[in-house]
Amino acid sequence: MNFRLHLFELEDQAWFPHIIRQGMLDFLRFMISKLGAYETAVPLLQELLTKTKQQHFTDLCSGAGGGIEVISQALNKQMGVPVQVTLSDLYPNEAAYLYLKERSGGLIDFISEPVDATAVPASVQGTRTIFSSFHHFRPEQAQAILQDAADKRVGIGVFEGASKSWLELIILWLVFPFLILLVTPFIRPFKLSRLFFTYLVPLIPIGIIWDGTVSLLRIYTPAMLQQMANKVHAPNYTWRAGKVGDKPGKHVIYLIGYPTTEPQPLS
C-alpha cells in the first residue's frame, strides 16, 4: 500500500468506553510481546540511545505497553547496562503499567498523568519513542511531534510493527477473529471484564478488527516519513527512515532522528 487514508479509530474517540479500549490494548500488548514484533527495531533503538548518550527513554502513546518488556530485556542484554523506560499515554493504562513495572523490577516505570504526544510537557526529558501509534496523528500533528523533538534537541524513534501490505489486511480479517478468542484467557493481568466483552458481548474483538484495519490504512510509508522529516527545521539533526524485517509478523517501518554535534566555529 503506497497510500494513506485517515479514517477514524475507535480508540481515539474520547467517548469510547475506557474498559473496551484497555481490553483492545491489552490484546495488542500480548500479541506484540509473544510475536517479538519489534525484535528488528532493537538495533535501531540501541543506535538511537548510543547517539544521544542515553540509558533511558520515554515512550509516548504507550497504550498498554505492547512489546516494551521484550524490547527492554533485549536492550539491557545488548547494551550491557540497565536501560530505564518510562511509559506514558493520553489514556494511561495503569494496571498494565504496574504489571510491567513489577515484572521488570522497576526498570519500566510510568507517568500516571495523561501525556499528550503533540504537547509533551517540559518535565518529560530525554530520548523519546513512539511504538505502534504514530499513525494516530494527522500529517500536521505528526510533523509537530518531530519538530518539537528537534527543537528540544532530543532523539526520537518512531516504530510501526507492520509492512503496510494487503496480506496483513487479509490475515487481520480472516485469522485474528479466531486468534482473539483463543488467546484472551491467557492475557495478564487477568480481568473478568475482558472475558465478558470478548465472549458474551464481543465489543473488544469488533474494536480490534476495526481499529486494526484503519491502522494499516493510516500507517505512513518510509517515503512519507522521510518526506516529513525533511520538512523539520533544525540544524545539525540527522533523520533516517526505512523498513526492516524479512519474516511474517516482524516487519517494522521506522523513522529515527537525533541531534548531531554542532560544527565548531572556524578559528
N, C-alpha and C positions, 0 to 999 in steps of 0.2 A: 504494500500500500504506500504510494507516494503522495497521498493526500491527507488532509486532516479535517475532520468535522467536529465542531464543538457542540455536541448535543448535551442534554442535561443528565447529570448523575444524581441519583437519589441521595447518595452520601453527602453531597454538597449542600443539600437543602436544609435550612435552619429548622423547618417544620418536621423533618423526617425523624421518626422516633429514635431516641438515643440507643435504646436497647436493641433495636434491629441493626442500626449502624455498627454497634460494637460486635454483634454476632457475625456480621459480614467481615469485619476487620479481623476478628479472631480466626476465622477460616483462612483468610488471606495470609495471616502470620504463620499459621500452622503449615500451609502448603509451601510457602516460600522457604521455610526452615527445612521441611522434610525433603524438598527437591534440591536444596542447595542452589536456589535460583540465582543468587548473587555471587556464586563462587568465582566467576571470572572477573568480577568487579573488585575483588580484594586487592590484586596488584595495583590497580588504578588508585584505590583509596590509600594504599600504602605510599604510592608515589606522591599523592597529594599531601599527606601528612609529613612526609620527608621534606618536600619542597617548602612547606610552611613551618617546618621545625616544631611540629605539634605532636603531643601524645594524647590529645583529647579532641573530640569533635562533637558538635551539637547537631543532632538530626532534627530537621524541621518536618512538619507534616508526618509524624511518625505513625499515625494510625494506631494499630495495636503492636507496633514494634516488629513487624514482619521481617525476618531474616537477620535482625540486628544481633541476636545471640550468636548465631553461626559466624557472622562477619567479625564480631568482636573476638571470638575464640581464634579465628584464623589470623587476625591481625596480631594478637598477642604472641602467637607462635612464630609468625614470620618476622616481626619486628624485634622480638626478644625482650620486650618491655611491656608492662601493663598499659593498655590503651583505655582511657576513660571515655565513656559515651554518655551523653545527656539527651534524653528523648524529650520531644515537645510536640504539641499539636494544638490546633484551634479548638478541638474537642478531645481533651486528654482522656485516654483510657487508663485510668489509674490502677484498676485491678490487674490489667495486663502488665503495666509498668512495674508494679510492686512484685509481680510474679517473676519478671525478668531480673529485677534488682536482686531479689533473694537468690535466684539461681546463679547469678554472676558474682555473688559475694560482694556486691556493691560497685563493681566496675561499670555496670549500667545503672545510671540514675535518671531522674526525670524532673521536669518542671511541671508542677501541678496546676499552675495558672495557664489559661489559654495563651498561645503564642501564634500570632498571625504572620505567616511567612512573607507577606507583602509589606509588613511593617514590623520588622524584627526589633525588639527593644534594645537599648544600648547595653543593658545588663547581660545580654547574650553575646559572649565573646568567642573569638577563635574560629577555626575551620568549621564550615557548615556542609551538611549533606542533605539531599532530598532523594529518598528511595520511593519509587512507585507512585509518586504524587505530583510531579512537575506538570503532567498533562492536565491537572485540575485547573490550571491557570490559563487564561486567555493570553494571546501574544503580548499585549501591552503590560499585563501583570507579570508574566514570566520575564520579560525584558527588565522590568523594575527590580525583580528579585536579583538578577545578575548584576545590575547596575549598583544596587545597594551593597552587595558583597565587594564589588570592585572599589566603590567609594570608601569603604571601611578598610580596604587593603587586607581582606581576609580571603582564604581559599574557599572554594565551593565545588562540590561534586554533585552532579545530577545523574541519577541512575534509574532506568526503567527496565524492569525484568521482562522483556519481550523483544521480538524482532519485527513486530508490526506486520504480520503476514496473514493471508487468508486461511492458511492451515490452522493457525492458532484460533481463529474465529470459529472454524468448524469444530475443533476439539472442544472449545468452550461450550458450544451449543449441544453437541452430541454426547460428550463424556462427563462434563462437570456436573450435570444434574444427578447422575448416579454416584459420582465421587463425593459430592457433598453429603449425601445420605449415608455413605459408607464410613466416612472419617469423622463425622461430627461427634460421636460418643467419645472419641479419643482426644479431643481438643481440651487443653488445660489453660487456665483454671476451669474446672467443671462448673457449669451453670445450668440449672433446670430450665431457665428461660430460653436458653439456646436450643434445647431439645424441643420445647413447646413450639417455638417459632420456626423450627425446621421440619418437624414431622406432623404436628397437628394443625398448625396454621403456618404454611410454608412461605412466610414473608422473607426469611433470610435467603433461601435458595433463589427465589424470584429476584431479590435485590442483587445477589451476587452475579447472576447471569446477565441482568440488565446493565449493571454498572461495569461488568467485565467487558461487555460488547462496546459500550460507549468509551471505555478507557482505551481500547485498542484503536478506535477511530480517532481518539483525541491525541494519542502519543505523537510527539514531534519526532521526525526522522533526524538522523545525524546531520543532514544538509540543512534542515530547518534550524537546528540548534546552533550550528556553526555560523549560519547567517545572522542569527540573533546575537551571538557573542561578538560578531564583527561590528555590531552597532553600539556596543558598550564603549562609553567614553572613559578611558582610564589609561594613563601612561604606564609603561613597564608592567603589563599584565598579560599573561600567557593563557590562551584558550586552546582546547583540543576536543573535538567531537568525533564519535565513531561508533562502531558496533563490534562487540567481542562475543566469543562463544560459538561452538560449532555442534553442540548437542541439543536435542529437544529439551525444553524447559530450562536451559542455561544460557539463552541469548540475552545480552544486555546492551541497550542503547545508552550512551553516556555523553556527558559533557563535563570536563574538569577545567577549572580556572584557578590561577594563583598569581600573586604578585611576584615579580622578579626583582632582582637587585637593581636599584636605580643607578644609572651611569654616574660616575664621578666627574665633577667639573674639570675642564682642561686647565692645567697649571701654566 
